[in-house]
Amino acid sequence: CQWSREFRCRSMHLVARTLLAGSCDAESPLFKLDGQADLLGRIWRYVILAWAHELLEERISTQSGGADDIAFAHVDNVSFPQPKGRNVNMMPFVLGDRTTLPEELHDYWPMIATCLETLPDEELLRVGYLTVHESEVRAGASQRRGGLHTEGFVREACDASGGGGGGRCLHAPHWHRWGLGRAMDHGRFEGGIFLASTLSDTTQLYNVRVPPTLVGRGGDLDHLRPTPDAWPGAGQPRQLGPKGGAAGNAHEVQPPWPARPARHPIQPQASQLFWLTDSTPHESLPLATGARRQFFRLVTSAVDVWYAAHASPNPLGVLPACKVVSHDKFTGKAPLFTGKAPPAEPAAAAPTAAAAAPTATAPAAAAAVNAAAAGSSASSMVRSPSLAPP
């Protein structure tokens, strides 16, 4: 009715109200849009996209270079173990306790220890999440998630409240943490995500921490991709000095002096371990030619949700210290029964509550894991030698 239309117009955004009111006013040039709901919707989406680009460019142009602005950093160069076809995703384990990792992943402990050296001591007592992916990647394909995105997100990928898709809204929108992350002193970090691979130029990082209001479903940022003023030029490796060593900070460009924030994307090279926040845009790039690739990722403890349908349970019984859900994160639906029996647990393993009841949050079990970690012997709490500043 006319009254309800006027009420909705008064309670909505000024620009949207102007569009709708003008389409109902015979004296307005916008009256030609009367009854053209699809066209109005398209215009509105273009308006929102223009605002998003302006906000992003403003965010990038006002970066001061302080700790709160650092989106990523080059931690160190690492050595990968020999590949064995391993593939685990977000497997929970106590960060400072190697004995809480399955033995077949112990080859990656030196890389994990390098990450831990940059974190506060108390973080080592908490549950973190390990991803290892060793596989052949065909030409033109990316091994990991393609498309510009952040790991943290406001709305789930299955959330249909933002329009489009066949999913459903399961939770009120809020920032779902996926490691958080803040740079502290030089070479020290609070939370965040560590990643590395054995192939150069297969990951691309963007030097900005995107405000949550600009992040799409499941962290999607492809709507911000056509922003040439914000991210000019093609991706480049981090800057090297005249002798081939790392020069300055990975997120800065120099000379000329003083160093300034890099505006172009940065592409980590083989075996370069990078740290980033869960609001840092990044993407896995397609390979020009097929090759074997090893990928390593360590997500620190600040994680809000663990997707049992997509993640790897720890056969030693270590549980995620966060909310555990069983629905598919892309559709919002419960996973279909595949007809395959679940893998048998080792006889000596503790009961795995995440596998037995994947929808339970298991806060008591997670607390028990942290308590056990706090009482671990010094021999299992591993710290590597101090890292040289990157």
C-alpha positions as CSV (number, residue, x, y, z in Angstrom):
1,C,0.0,0.0,0.0
2,Q,1.0,3.6,-0.4
3,W,1.4,4.2,3.4
4,S,3.7,1.2,3.9
5,R,5.8,2.3,0.9
6,E,6.1,5.8,2.4
7,F,7.1,4.4,5.8
8,R,9.8,2.2,4.3
9,C,11.2,5.1,2.3
10,R,11.4,7.3,5.5
11,S,13.3,4.5,7.4
12,M,15.9,3.7,4.8
13,H,19.2,5.2,3.6
14,L,18.9,8.7,2.1
15,V,20.2,7.7,-1.3
16,A,18.0,4.6,-1.5
17,R,15.0,6.7,-0.4
18,T,15.7,9.3,-3.1
19,L,15.8,6.6,-5.8
20,L,12.6,5.0,-4.7
21,A,10.7,8.3,-4.0
22,G,11.8,9.7,-7.3
23,S,10.6,6.6,-9.1
24,C,7.1,7.2,-7.6
25,D,7.1,11.0,-8.4
26,A,5.7,11.8,-11.8
27,E,7.5,15.2,-11.7
28,S,10.9,13.5,-11.2
29,P,13.2,12.3,-14.0
30,L,13.5,9.1,-11.9
31,F,9.8,8.4,-12.6
32,K,11.0,6.5,-15.7
33,L,12.2,3.8,-13.3
34,D,8.7,3.3,-11.9
35,G,8.0,-0.4,-11.9
36,Q,11.6,-1.3,-12.9
37,A,12.6,-3.0,-9.7
38,D,15.4,-5.0,-11.4
39,L,16.9,-1.8,-12.8
40,L,16.6,0.0,-9.5
41,G,18.3,-2.9,-7.8
42,R,21.2,-2.8,-10.3
43,I,21.6,0.9,-9.8
44,W,21.7,0.5,-6.1
45,R,24.3,-2.2,-6.3
46,Y,26.5,0.1,-8.4
47,V,26.1,2.9,-5.8
48,I,27.2,0.6,-3.0
49,L,30.2,-0.7,-5.1
50,A,31.3,2.9,-5.8
51,W,31.1,3.7,-2.0
52,A,33.1,0.5,-1.3
53,H,35.9,1.6,-3.7
54,E,36.0,5.1,-2.2
55,L,36.2,3.7,1.4
56,L,38.9,1.2,0.4
57,E,41.0,3.9,-1.4
58,E,40.6,6.2,1.6
59,R,41.7,3.4,3.9
60,I,44.8,2.7,1.8
61,S,45.8,6.4,1.3
62,T,45.6,7.2,5.0
63,Q,47.8,4.3,6.2
64,S,50.5,5.7,8.5
65,G,52.7,2.7,8.6
66,G,52.0,2.1,12.3
67,A,51.5,-1.4,13.8
68,D,47.8,-1.3,13.3
69,D,48.3,-0.7,9.6
70,I,50.6,-3.6,8.9
71,A,48.7,-6.2,6.9
72,F,51.5,-8.7,6.4
73,A,55.2,-9.3,7.0
74,H,58.0,-11.6,5.8
75,V,58.9,-13.6,8.9
76,D,61.8,-15.8,7.6
77,N,62.8,-18.3,5.0
78,V,62.0,-21.9,5.8
79,S,62.8,-25.4,4.5
80,F,59.9,-27.7,3.6
81,P,60.1,-31.5,4.3
82,Q,59.9,-34.0,1.6
83,P,56.3,-34.3,0.3
84,K,54.3,-37.4,1.1
85,G,50.9,-36.5,-0.2
86,R,49.6,-35.2,3.1
87,N,46.5,-33.1,3.1
88,V,45.0,-31.8,6.4
89,N,42.9,-28.6,6.8
90,M,42.6,-26.6,10.1
91,M,43.7,-29.6,12.3
92,P,43.6,-28.5,15.9
93,F,46.6,-29.0,18.2
94,V,48.2,-27.3,21.1
95,L,50.6,-24.8,19.6
96,G,53.6,-25.3,21.8
97,D,53.3,-29.0,22.2
98,R,54.6,-31.2,19.4
99,T,53.1,-34.3,21.0
100,T,49.6,-33.1,20.2
101,L,50.3,-33.4,16.5
102,P,50.0,-36.8,14.7
103,E,53.5,-38.2,14.1
104,E,53.1,-38.0,10.3
105,L,53.1,-34.2,10.6
106,H,56.2,-33.9,12.8
107,D,58.3,-33.1,9.7
108,Y,56.6,-29.7,9.7
109,W,57.5,-28.9,13.3
110,P,60.6,-26.8,12.5
111,M,58.3,-24.5,10.4
112,I,55.8,-24.3,13.2
113,A,58.5,-23.5,15.7
114,T,59.7,-20.6,13.5
115,C,56.1,-19.2,13.7
116,L,55.9,-19.7,17.5
117,E,59.1,-17.8,18.1
118,T,57.3,-14.6,17.0
119,L,54.3,-15.1,19.3
120,P,53.7,-14.3,23.0
121,D,54.5,-17.1,25.4
122,E,50.8,-17.5,26.5
123,E,49.8,-18.3,22.9
124,L,51.8,-21.5,23.0
125,L,49.4,-22.9,25.6
126,R,46.4,-22.5,23.3
127,V,44.9,-24.5,20.5
128,G,46.0,-23.5,17.0
129,Y,45.1,-24.9,13.6
130,L,47.4,-26.5,11.0
131,T,46.9,-26.8,7.3
132,V,49.3,-28.9,5.1
133,H,48.5,-29.5,1.4
134,E,50.9,-31.5,-0.8
135,S,49.6,-32.2,-4.2
136,E,50.1,-31.9,-8.0
137,V,48.4,-28.8,-9.4
138,R,47.5,-28.7,-13.1
139,A,48.2,-25.8,-15.3
140,G,45.6,-23.0,-15.1
141,A,44.4,-24.2,-11.7
142,S,45.1,-22.9,-8.2
143,Q,45.8,-25.3,-5.3
144,R,44.0,-23.3,-2.7
145,R,41.1,-20.8,-2.6
146,G,41.1,-18.6,-5.7
147,G,39.6,-15.2,-5.8
148,L,40.3,-12.2,-3.7
149,H,39.3,-12.8,0.0
150,T,40.1,-12.4,3.6
151,E,40.1,-15.3,6.1
152,G,37.9,-13.5,8.6
153,F,34.4,-12.6,7.5
154,V,31.2,-10.9,8.7
155,R,28.6,-13.1,7.0
156,E,29.0,-16.8,6.3
157,A,29.5,-17.9,2.7
158,C,26.1,-19.7,2.9
159,D,24.3,-16.5,4.2
160,A,21.6,-15.6,1.7
161,S,20.7,-12.3,3.5
162,G,23.0,-10.3,1.3
163,G,21.1,-11.4,-1.8
164,G,21.9,-14.1,-4.3
165,G,22.8,-17.7,-3.7
166,G,20.7,-20.5,-2.4
167,G,22.0,-20.6,1.2
168,R,20.4,-19.3,4.4
169,C,21.2,-17.0,7.2
170,L,22.3,-19.0,10.2
171,H,23.7,-16.3,12.5
172,A,23.5,-12.5,13.0
173,P,26.3,-10.8,11.1
174,H,29.5,-10.3,13.1
175,W,33.2,-10.5,12.5
176,H,34.1,-14.2,12.6
177,R,37.7,-14.3,13.7
178,W,40.2,-16.5,11.8
179,G,43.3,-15.7,13.7
180,L,42.9,-11.9,14.0
181,G,46.5,-10.6,14.0
182,R,48.4,-7.5,15.1
183,A,52.0,-6.6,14.5
184,M,53.9,-5.8,17.7
185,D,57.6,-5.0,17.9
186,H,59.7,-5.7,14.9
187,G,59.4,-9.4,14.1
188,R,56.8,-10.1,16.9
189,F,53.1,-10.6,16.4
190,E,49.9,-11.1,18.4
191,G,47.8,-13.8,16.7
192,G,47.4,-13.9,12.9
193,I,48.1,-16.4,10.2
194,F,51.3,-17.8,8.9
195,L,51.7,-19.3,5.4
196,A,54.3,-20.5,2.9
197,S,54.6,-22.7,-0.2
198,T,57.2,-24.3,-2.3
199,L,56.4,-22.4,-5.5
200,S,57.0,-18.7,-6.2
201,D,54.3,-16.3,-7.4
202,T,51.4,-18.6,-6.5
203,T,50.0,-16.4,-3.7
204,Q,49.3,-12.7,-3.8
205,L,49.0,-10.4,-0.7
206,Y,47.5,-6.9,-0.7
207,N,48.8,-4.3,1.7
208,V,45.7,-3.2,3.5
209,R,43.5,-4.3,6.4
210,V,40.0,-4.2,4.9
211,P,37.3,-2.8,7.1
212,P,34.6,-5.4,8.0
213,T,31.9,-3.4,6.3
214,L,33.5,-4.0,2.9
215,V,34.0,-7.8,3.3
216,G,31.5,-10.0,1.5
217,R,30.1,-13.4,2.3
218,G,32.7,-15.8,3.5
219,G,35.4,-13.1,3.2
220,D,34.8,-12.6,-0.5
221,L,36.4,-9.4,-1.9
222,D,36.2,-9.9,-5.6
223,H,33.7,-6.9,-5.7
224,L,36.7,-4.7,-4.8
225,R,39.0,-6.1,-7.5
226,P,38.5,-3.4,-10.2
227,T,40.2,-0.7,-8.0
228,P,43.2,0.3,-10.1
229,D,43.9,3.4,-8.1
230,A,44.1,1.4,-4.9
231,W,46.2,-1.5,-6.2
232,P,48.1,-0.3,-9.3
233,G,50.3,-2.7,-11.3
234,A,50.9,-6.4,-11.2
235,G,52.1,-8.4,-8.2
236,Q,55.8,-8.3,-7.4
237,P,58.1,-10.2,-5.1
238,R,59.1,-8.6,-1.9
239,Q,62.0,-6.2,-2.3
240,L,65.5,-7.5,-2.2
241,G,68.8,-5.8,-1.5
242,P,71.9,-5.6,-3.8
243,K,73.2,-8.9,-2.4
244,G,69.9,-10.8,-2.8
245,G,68.9,-10.6,0.8
246,A,65.6,-9.2,2.1
247,A,65.6,-5.4,2.1
248,G,63.5,-3.5,4.6
249,N,59.9,-4.6,5.4
250,A,57.9,-6.6,2.9
251,H,55.0,-4.2,3.1
252,E,57.1,-1.2,2.2
253,V,58.9,0.1,-0.9
254,Q,62.3,1.9,-0.8
255,P,64.1,3.8,-2.1
256,P,63.3,6.7,-2.4
257,W,63.5,7.4,1.3
258,P,61.6,7.4,3.5
259,A,60.1,4.0,3.0
260,R,56.4,4.1,2.0
261,P,53.7,1.4,2.0
262,A,53.6,-0.8,-1.0
263,R,50.6,-0.1,-3.2
264,H,51.1,-3.1,-5.6
265,P,50.3,-6.7,-4.5
266,I,53.2,-8.7,-3.1
267,Q,53.8,-12.3,-4.2
268,P,55.8,-14.4,-1.7
269,Q,58.5,-16.5,-3.3
270,A,59.2,-20.2,-2.7
271,S,59.9,-21.0,1.0
272,Q,59.3,-17.5,2.2
273,L,57.2,-17.6,5.4
274,F,54.7,-14.7,5.7
275,W,52.5,-13.5,8.5
276,L,49.2,-11.8,7.8
277,T,46.0,-10.8,9.6
278,D,42.6,-12.3,9.0
279,S,41.5,-9.0,7.4
280,T,44.3,-9.0,4.8
281,P,43.2,-9.5,1.2
282,H,45.0,-12.4,-0.5
283,E,44.4,-15.1,-3.2
284,S,45.9,-18.3,-4.5
285,L,47.0,-17.8,-8.1
286,P,46.6,-20.3,-11.0
287,L,49.8,-22.0,-12.1
288,A,51.2,-21.2,-15.6
289,T,52.4,-24.8,-15.8
290,G,51.5,-27.9,-13.9
291,A,53.7,-28.6,-10.9
292,R,53.8,-30.2,-7.4
293,R,53.1,-27.7,-4.7
294,Q,53.4,-27.9,-0.9
295,F,51.4,-25.4,1.1
296,F,51.7,-24.7,4.8
297,R,49.4,-22.5,7.0
298,L,49.2,-22.0,10.7
299,V,46.2,-20.2,12.1
300,T,46.6,-19.0,15.7
301,S,44.1,-19.5,18.5
302,A,41.6,-16.6,17.9
303,V,39.2,-18.6,15.7
304,D,35.4,-18.3,16.2
305,V,34.1,-21.3,14.3
306,W,35.4,-24.7,13.1
307,Y,33.7,-26.3,10.1
308,A,33.7,-30.0,10.7
309,A,32.5,-30.7,7.2
310,H,35.6,-29.1,5.8
311,A,38.3,-29.4,8.5
312,S,40.5,-32.3,9.7
313,P,39.9,-33.7,13.2
314,N,43.0,-34.5,15.2
315,P,43.2,-38.3,15.7
316,L,44.9,-37.7,19.0
317,G,41.7,-36.2,20.4
318,V,42.7,-32.5,20.6
319,L,39.5,-30.5,20.1
320,P,39.0,-27.1,18.5
321,A,38.8,-24.4,21.2
322,C,35.9,-22.7,19.5
323,K,32.4,-23.3,18.3
324,V,32.1,-26.4,16.1
325,V,29.5,-26.6,13.4
326,S,28.6,-29.5,11.0
327,H,26.8,-27.6,8.2
328,D,28.4,-26.9,4.9
329,K,29.9,-23.4,5.0
330,F,28.9,-22.7,1.4
331,T,25.3,-24.0,1.4
332,G,24.4,-23.9,5.1
333,K,23.0,-27.4,4.8
334,A,24.0,-30.5,6.7
335,P,26.5,-32.6,4.8
336,L,25.1,-35.5,2.8
337,F,25.8,-39.0,4.0
338,T,28.4,-40.4,1.6
339,G,28.0,-44.0,2.6
340,K,31.6,-44.3,3.8
341,A,32.3,-45.3,7.3
342,P,34.2,-42.7,9.4
343,P,37.9,-43.5,9.8
344,A,38.8,-45.8,12.8
345,E,40.4,-44.0,15.7
346,P,43.8,-45.4,16.9
347,A,43.3,-47.7,19.9
348,A,45.4,-45.4,22.2
349,A,43.7,-42.2,21.1
350,A,41.5,-40.3,23.5
351,P,37.8,-40.1,22.5
352,T,37.3,-37.4,19.9
353,A,34.3,-35.4,20.8
354,A,34.5,-33.4,17.6
355,A,34.0,-36.5,15.6
356,A,31.3,-38.0,17.8
357,A,29.3,-34.9,18.2
358,P,30.4,-32.4,15.5
359,T,27.7,-29.8,16.4
360,A,28.9,-29.5,20.1
361,T,31.0,-26.6,21.2
362,A,32.8,-28.8,23.7
363,P,34.0,-25.9,25.9
364,A,34.9,-28.1,28.8
365,A,37.0,-30.4,26.6
366,A,38.8,-27.4,25.0
367,A,39.5,-26.0,28.5
368,A,40.9,-29.4,29.5
369,V,43.2,-29.3,26.5
370,N,44.5,-25.9,27.5
371,A,45.0,-27.0,31.1
372,A,46.9,-30.0,29.9
373,A,49.1,-27.8,27.8
374,A,49.8,-25.5,30.7
375,G,51.1,-28.5,32.6
376,S,53.3,-29.9,29.8
377,S,56.9,-30.6,30.5
378,A,59.5,-28.2,29.4
379,S,60.8,-30.7,26.9
380,S,57.5,-30.6,24.9
381,M,57.3,-26.8,24.9
382,V,59.5,-26.0,22.0
383,R,61.0,-22.6,21.2
384,S,63.4,-22.1,18.3
385,P,66.4,-19.7,18.5
386,S,65.5,-16.0,18.3
387,L,64.6,-14.9,14.8
388,A,66.6,-12.1,13.1
389,P,64.3,-9.2,12.3
390,P,62.9,-9.7,8.8
